[in-house]
């Protein structure tokens, strides 16, 4: 089944987004799974533990111009 890009964009469905598909009468209903992680959460999860630079929080904050909490 091919779903038009306009519909995918409108629903926020991207590659890897969990969806549910069910039949209601004579219609097929496709919904984004509300338990599915957001794109940002999925990316952060994939990147977790991959850093290869050892820096303290204070060093990172100094580079970014922020203040440690």
Order of alpha helices (4+ residues) and beta strands (2+ residues): alpha-beta-beta-alpha-alpha
